Amino acid sequence: MCKDPFVRRLIDKRCFLLSGFKAHGTIAPEVAFMFGERSLCAIDYPIGGSTAMIEALVRGLTRWSGELRLNAYMERILVGSGRVTGVRLRNGTILKAPIVISNATIWDTYTDAAPTGTPAGVLSPSSLRNPGSR
């Protein structure tokens, strides 16, 4: 266990930048990744550059009937009968979906996009609590 205050603050800062939590709330694989990236290994990059990564993600999305929408800002997560039913975009378009994956921060998702009075458990699974706030 590290007792040096400077090193502890340094680790906490790196963990916070990576996960949004201090070290005690960051899961081990993320910490391993964080320290692994500082190793003396060669610089790696995807064949085809970052564009190849994006194209692979889009291929996977479309393979499973997904659709990538650019500049489609989600305004509200829609809930009905105690379940997520889709999202409403800022332009008014409603997209029906049994599952919604938010790319926004947890704070934006729960304070801005979640409807007021959403039943507990629909948008607030206990796994999203800060593990360090027991």
Secondary structure, 3 states (H helix, E strand, C coil): CCCCHHHHHHHHHHHHHHHCCCHHHCCHHHHHHHHHCCCCCCCCCCCCHHHHHHHHHHHHHHHCCCCCCCCCCEEEEEEECCEEEEEEECCCCEEECCCCCCCCCHHHHHHHHCCCCCCCCCCCCHHHCCCCCC
